[in-house]
Amino acid sequence: MVDFATHARPFIDAGIKVVFASVDSIEKTATLKQGLHVGFPMLAEVDAVATAEALGSFVQTGDRTFLHATGFLLKPDGTIDTAVYATGPIGRLNPSEVLRMVAFRKSQG
């Protein structure tokens, strides 16, 4: 998330929209967004279990329930071009990969 916020300009210039979702409260998500200076939409209070079931994401349950990182690069028609599912602290889409993939897809016509 921070990486995308830090490298927001190429996404803005290319017309690529970025959206994040969190299981955290609206207040906690707003504080995080403000502290990180994130300019893209961040959805809050996402139901971790329902989202995991709908998207095939991995979910951690117990004392604290959360989704492991799940990233999608969508085509202009809204279908999934690329999906990345993490089962732990590694395995996420990063800005340079997304920008390269979008450039490649555009070059293919």
FIKETI-366983 format. One record per residue: residue in one letter; residue number from 1; x, y, z of N, C-alpha, C in turn. Coordinates in nm, 2 decimals, always signed. Example, Ala and Ser with C-alpha at 12.3 -4.5 7.8 and 13.67 -1.06 7.14 Angstrom:
# FIKETI-366983
[site 'A', 1, [+1.32, -0.57, +0.78], [+1.23, -0.45, +0.78], [+1.32, -0.33, +0.78]]
[site 'S', 2, [+1.28, -0.22, +0.71], [+1.37, -0.11, +0.71], [+1.29, +0.00, +0.79]]
# end
This chain:
# FIKETI-366983
[site 'M', 1, [+0.08, -0.12, +0.00], [+0.00, +0.00, +0.00], [+0.09, +0.12, +0.00]]
[site 'V', 2, [+0.19, +0.13, +0.09], [+0.28, +0.24, +0.09], [+0.35, +0.26, -0.04]]
[site 'D', 3, [+0.39, +0.14, -0.09], [+0.46, +0.15, -0.22], [+0.38, +0.21, -0.33]]
[site 'F', 4, [+0.25, +0.18, -0.34], [+0.17, +0.23, -0.44], [+0.14, +0.38, -0.41]]
[site 'A', 5, [+0.13, +0.42, -0.29], [+0.11, +0.56, -0.25], [+0.24, +0.64, -0.29]]
[site 'T', 6, [+0.36, +0.59, -0.26], [+0.48, +0.65, -0.29], [+0.50, +0.67, -0.44]]
[site 'H', 7, [+0.45, +0.57, -0.52], [+0.47, +0.58, -0.66], [+0.34, +0.61, -0.74]]
[site 'A', 8, [+0.26, +0.69, -0.68], [+0.13, +0.72, -0.73], [+0.13, +0.79, -0.87]]
[site 'R', 9, [+0.23, +0.88, -0.89], [+0.23, +0.96, -1.01], [+0.22, +0.88, -1.14]]
[site 'P', 10, [+0.30, +0.78, -1.16], [+0.29, +0.70, -1.29], [+0.15, +0.64, -1.31]]
[site 'F', 11, [+0.08, +0.60, -1.19], [-0.05, +0.54, -1.21], [-0.15, +0.65, -1.25]]
[site 'I', 12, [-0.14, +0.77, -1.19], [-0.22, +0.88, -1.23], [-0.20, +0.92, -1.37]]
[site 'D', 13, [-0.08, +0.93, -1.41], [-0.04, +0.96, -1.55], [-0.10, +0.86, -1.65]]
[site 'A', 14, [-0.10, +0.73, -1.61], [-0.14, +0.63, -1.70], [-0.29, +0.60, -1.69]]
[site 'G', 15, [-0.36, +0.67, -1.60], [-0.50, +0.65, -1.59], [-0.54, +0.52, -1.52]]
[site 'I', 16, [-0.45, +0.47, -1.44], [-0.47, +0.34, -1.37], [-0.52, +0.38, -1.23]]
[site 'K', 17, [-0.64, +0.32, -1.19], [-0.70, +0.34, -1.06], [-0.65, +0.23, -0.97]]
[site 'V', 18, [-0.62, +0.28, -0.84], [-0.58, +0.19, -0.74], [-0.68, +0.20, -0.62]]
[site 'V', 19, [-0.72, +0.08, -0.57], [-0.82, +0.08, -0.46], [-0.76, -0.03, -0.36]]
[site 'F', 20, [-0.77, +0.00, -0.23], [-0.74, -0.09, -0.13], [-0.86, -0.12, -0.04]]
[site 'A', 21, [-0.86, -0.24, +0.03], [-0.96, -0.27, +0.12], [-0.90, -0.32, +0.25]]
[site 'S', 22, [-0.96, -0.30, +0.36], [-0.91, -0.34, +0.49], [-1.02, -0.39, +0.58]]
[site 'V', 23, [-0.99, -0.48, +0.67], [-1.08, -0.53, +0.77], [-1.09, -0.44, +0.89]]
[site 'D', 24, [-1.00, -0.34, +0.89], [-0.99, -0.25, +1.01], [-1.12, -0.16, +1.01]]
[site 'S', 25, [-1.14, -0.09, +1.12], [-1.25, +0.00, +1.13], [-1.23, +0.12, +1.04]]
[site 'I', 26, [-1.34, +0.19, +1.02], [-1.34, +0.31, +0.94], [-1.24, +0.41, +1.00]]
[site 'E', 27, [-1.24, +0.43, +1.13], [-1.15, +0.52, +1.20], [-1.00, +0.48, +1.18]]
[site 'K', 28, [-0.97, +0.36, +1.20], [-0.84, +0.31, +1.19], [-0.78, +0.32, +1.05]]
[site 'T', 29, [-0.87, +0.29, +0.95], [-0.83, +0.30, +0.81], [-0.81, +0.44, +0.77]]
[site 'A', 30, [-0.90, +0.53, +0.82], [-0.88, +0.68, +0.79], [-0.75, +0.73, +0.85]]
[site 'T', 31, [-0.72, +0.69, +0.97], [-0.59, +0.73, +1.03], [-0.47, +0.68, +0.96]]
[site 'L', 32, [-0.48, +0.55, +0.91], [-0.37, +0.49, +0.84], [-0.36, +0.57, +0.70]]
[site 'K', 33, [-0.47, +0.59, +0.64], [-0.46, +0.66, +0.51], [-0.40, +0.80, +0.52]]
[site 'Q', 34, [-0.44, +0.87, +0.63], [-0.39, +1.00, +0.65], [-0.24, +1.00, +0.68]]
[site 'G', 35, [-0.20, +0.91, +0.77], [-0.06, +0.89, +0.81], [+0.03, +0.85, +0.70]]
[site 'L', 36, [-0.02, +0.77, +0.60], [+0.06, +0.73, +0.49], [+0.05, +0.82, +0.37]]
[site 'H', 37, [-0.04, +0.92, +0.38], [-0.06, +1.02, +0.27], [-0.11, +0.94, +0.14]]
[site 'V', 38, [-0.20, +0.85, +0.16], [-0.25, +0.77, +0.05], [-0.36, +0.85, -0.01]]
[site 'G', 39, [-0.35, +0.86, -0.15], [-0.45, +0.94, -0.22], [-0.56, +0.86, -0.29]]
[site 'F', 40, [-0.55, +0.73, -0.28], [-0.65, +0.64, -0.35], [-0.75, +0.59, -0.25]]
[site 'P', 41, [-0.86, +0.54, -0.30], [-0.97, +0.50, -0.21], [-0.92, +0.38, -0.12]]
[site 'M', 42, [-0.96, +0.38, +0.00], [-0.94, +0.27, +0.09], [-1.07, +0.23, +0.16]]
[site 'L', 43, [-1.12, +0.11, +0.13], [-1.24, +0.06, +0.19], [-1.22, +0.01, +0.32]]
[site 'A', 44, [-1.31, +0.03, +0.42], [-1.29, -0.02, +0.55], [-1.39, -0.12, +0.59]]
[site 'E', 45, [-1.37, -0.19, +0.70], [-1.46, -0.28, +0.76], [-1.51, -0.39, +0.67]]
[site 'V', 46, [-1.42, -0.44, +0.58], [-1.45, -0.55, +0.49], [-1.46, -0.67, +0.57]]
[site 'D', 47, [-1.56, -0.76, +0.55], [-1.58, -0.88, +0.62], [-1.47, -0.98, +0.57]]
[site 'A', 48, [-1.37, -1.02, +0.65], [-1.26, -1.10, +0.61], [-1.31, -1.24, +0.56]]
[site 'V', 49, [-1.39, -1.30, +0.63], [-1.44, -1.44, +0.59], [-1.52, -1.44, +0.47]]
[site 'A', 50, [-1.61, -1.35, +0.45], [-1.70, -1.34, +0.33], [-1.61, -1.30, +0.21]]
[site 'T', 51, [-1.52, -1.21, +0.23], [-1.43, -1.17, +0.12], [-1.34, -1.29, +0.08]]
[site 'A', 52, [-1.29, -1.36, +0.17], [-1.20, -1.48, +0.14], [-1.28, -1.58, +0.06]]
[site 'E', 53, [-1.41, -1.60, +0.11], [-1.49, -1.70, +0.03], [-1.52, -1.65, -0.11]]
[site 'A', 54, [-1.55, -1.52, -0.12], [-1.58, -1.47, -0.26], [-1.46, -1.46, -0.35]]
[site 'L', 55, [-1.35, -1.43, -0.30], [-1.23, -1.41, -0.38], [-1.13, -1.52, -0.38]]
[site 'G', 56, [-1.14, -1.61, -0.29], [-1.04, -1.72, -0.28], [-0.92, -1.68, -0.20]]
[site 'S', 57, [-0.93, -1.57, -0.13], [-0.82, -1.52, -0.05], [-0.79, -1.61, +0.07]]
[site 'F', 58, [-0.67, -1.60, +0.13], [-0.64, -1.67, +0.25], [-0.68, -1.58, +0.37]]
[site 'V', 59, [-0.73, -1.64, +0.47], [-0.78, -1.56, +0.58], [-0.71, -1.62, +0.71]]
[site 'Q', 60, [-0.67, -1.54, +0.80], [-0.62, -1.57, +0.93], [-0.73, -1.55, +1.03]]
[site 'T', 61, [-0.76, -1.65, +1.11], [-0.86, -1.64, +1.21], [-0.80, -1.67, +1.35]]
[site 'G', 62, [-0.87, -1.63, +1.45], [-0.82, -1.65, +1.59], [-0.84, -1.52, +1.67]]
[site 'D', 63, [-0.74, -1.48, +1.74], [-0.75, -1.36, +1.82], [-0.77, -1.24, +1.74]]
[site 'R', 64, [-0.72, -1.24, +1.62], [-0.73, -1.13, +1.52], [-0.76, -1.19, +1.39]]
[site 'T', 65, [-0.87, -1.16, +1.32], [-0.90, -1.21, +1.19], [-0.87, -1.11, +1.09]]
[site 'F', 66, [-0.79, -1.15, +0.99], [-0.76, -1.06, +0.88], [-0.73, -1.14, +0.75]]
[site 'L', 67, [-0.74, -1.07, +0.64], [-0.71, -1.13, +0.51], [-0.56, -1.12, +0.48]]
[site 'H', 68, [-0.51, -1.22, +0.42], [-0.37, -1.21, +0.37], [-0.38, -1.13, +0.24]]
[site 'A', 69, [-0.28, -1.06, +0.20], [-0.28, -0.98, +0.08], [-0.33, -1.05, -0.04]]
[site 'T', 70, [-0.42, -0.99, -0.11], [-0.48, -1.04, -0.23], [-0.48, -0.93, -0.33]]
[site 'G', 71, [-0.42, -0.94, -0.44], [-0.41, -0.83, -0.54], [-0.46, -0.87, -0.67]]
[site 'F', 72, [-0.54, -0.78, -0.74], [-0.59, -0.81, -0.87], [-0.55, -0.69, -0.96]]
[site 'L', 73, [-0.51, -0.72, -1.08], [-0.50, -0.62, -1.19], [-0.62, -0.65, -1.28]]
[site 'L', 74, [-0.70, -0.55, -1.30], [-0.82, -0.57, -1.38], [-0.80, -0.51, -1.52]]
[site 'K', 75, [-0.86, -0.58, -1.61], [-0.87, -0.52, -1.75], [-0.97, -0.41, -1.76]]
[site 'P', 76, [-0.96, -0.33, -1.86], [-1.06, -0.22, -1.87], [-1.21, -0.26, -1.86]]
[site 'D', 77, [-1.23, -0.39, -1.90], [-1.37, -0.44, -1.90], [-1.41, -0.49, -1.76]]
[site 'G', 78, [-1.32, -0.49, -1.66], [-1.34, -0.53, -1.53], [-1.31, -0.67, -1.50]]
[site 'T', 79, [-1.27, -0.75, -1.60], [-1.23, -0.89, -1.57], [-1.09, -0.89, -1.52]]
[site 'I', 80, [-1.06, -1.00, -1.45], [-0.92, -1.02, -1.39], [-0.82, -1.05, -1.49]]
[site 'D', 81, [-0.71, -0.97, -1.50], [-0.60, -1.00, -1.58], [-0.49, -1.08, -1.51]]
[site 'T', 82, [-0.47, -1.04, -1.39], [-0.37, -1.10, -1.30], [-0.42, -1.10, -1.16]]
[site 'A', 83, [-0.39, -1.21, -1.09], [-0.43, -1.22, -0.95], [-0.31, -1.28, -0.87]]
[site 'V', 84, [-0.29, -1.22, -0.75], [-0.18, -1.26, -0.67], [-0.24, -1.28, -0.53]]
[site 'Y', 85, [-0.22, -1.41, -0.48], [-0.27, -1.45, -0.34], [-0.15, -1.47, -0.25]]
[site 'A', 86, [-0.14, -1.41, -0.14], [-0.04, -1.43, -0.04], [-0.09, -1.52, +0.07]]
[site 'T', 87, [+0.00, -1.60, +0.12], [-0.04, -1.68, +0.24], [+0.04, -1.64, +0.36]]
[site 'G', 88, [+0.11, -1.53, +0.35], [+0.19, -1.48, +0.46], [+0.24, -1.34, +0.42]]
[site 'P', 89, [+0.36, -1.30, +0.48], [+0.41, -1.16, +0.46], [+0.47, -1.13, +0.33]]
[site 'I', 90, [+0.49, -1.23, +0.24], [+0.54, -1.20, +0.11], [+0.44, -1.24, +0.00]]
[site 'G', 91, [+0.46, -1.19, -0.12], [+0.37, -1.23, -0.23], [+0.27, -1.13, -0.26]]
[site 'R', 92, [+0.31, -1.01, -0.30], [+0.22, -0.90, -0.33], [+0.25, -0.84, -0.47]]
[site 'L', 93, [+0.15, -0.78, -0.53], [+0.17, -0.70, -0.65], [+0.25, -0.58, -0.60]]
[site 'N', 94, [+0.35, -0.54, -0.69], [+0.41, -0.41, -0.66], [+0.40, -0.32, -0.77]]
[site 'P', 95, [+0.42, -0.19, -0.75], [+0.39, -0.09, -0.85], [+0.47, -0.11, -0.98]]
[site 'S', 96, [+0.59, -0.15, -0.98], [+0.67, -0.16, -1.10], [+0.61, -0.28, -1.18]]
[site 'E', 97, [+0.58, -0.39, -1.12], [+0.52, -0.50, -1.19], [+0.39, -0.47, -1.26]]
[site 'V', 98, [+0.30, -0.39, -1.18], [+0.17, -0.35, -1.24], [+0.19, -0.26, -1.36]]
[site 'L', 99, [+0.28, -0.16, -1.34], [+0.31, -0.07, -1.46], [+0.36, -0.14, -1.58]]
[site 'R', 100, [+0.45, -0.24, -1.56], [+0.51, -0.32, -1.67], [+0.40, -0.40, -1.73]]
[site 'M', 101, [+0.32, -0.46, -1.66], [+0.21, -0.55, -1.71], [+0.11, -0.46, -1.79]]
[site 'V', 102, [+0.07, -0.35, -1.74], [-0.02, -0.26, -1.81], [+0.05, -0.21, -1.94]]
[site 'A', 103, [+0.17, -0.17, -1.94], [+0.24, -0.13, -2.06], [+0.25, -0.25, -2.16]]
[site 'F', 104, [+0.28, -0.37, -2.11], [+0.28, -0.48, -2.20], [+0.14, -0.51, -2.27]]
[site 'R', 105, [+0.04, -0.51, -2.18], [-0.10, -0.53, -2.24], [-0.14, -0.42, -2.34]]
[site 'K', 106, [-0.10, -0.30, -2.31], [-0.13, -0.19, -2.41], [-0.05, -0.21, -2.54]]
[site 'S', 107, [+0.07, -0.26, -2.53], [+0.15, -0.28, -2.65], [+0.10, -0.40, -2.74]]
[site 'Q', 108, [+0.02, -0.48, -2.68], [-0.04, -0.60, -2.75], [-0.17, -0.56, -2.82]]
[site 'G', 109, [-0.21, -0.44, -2.80], [-0.33, -0.39, -2.87], [-0.45, -0.41, -2.80]]
# end
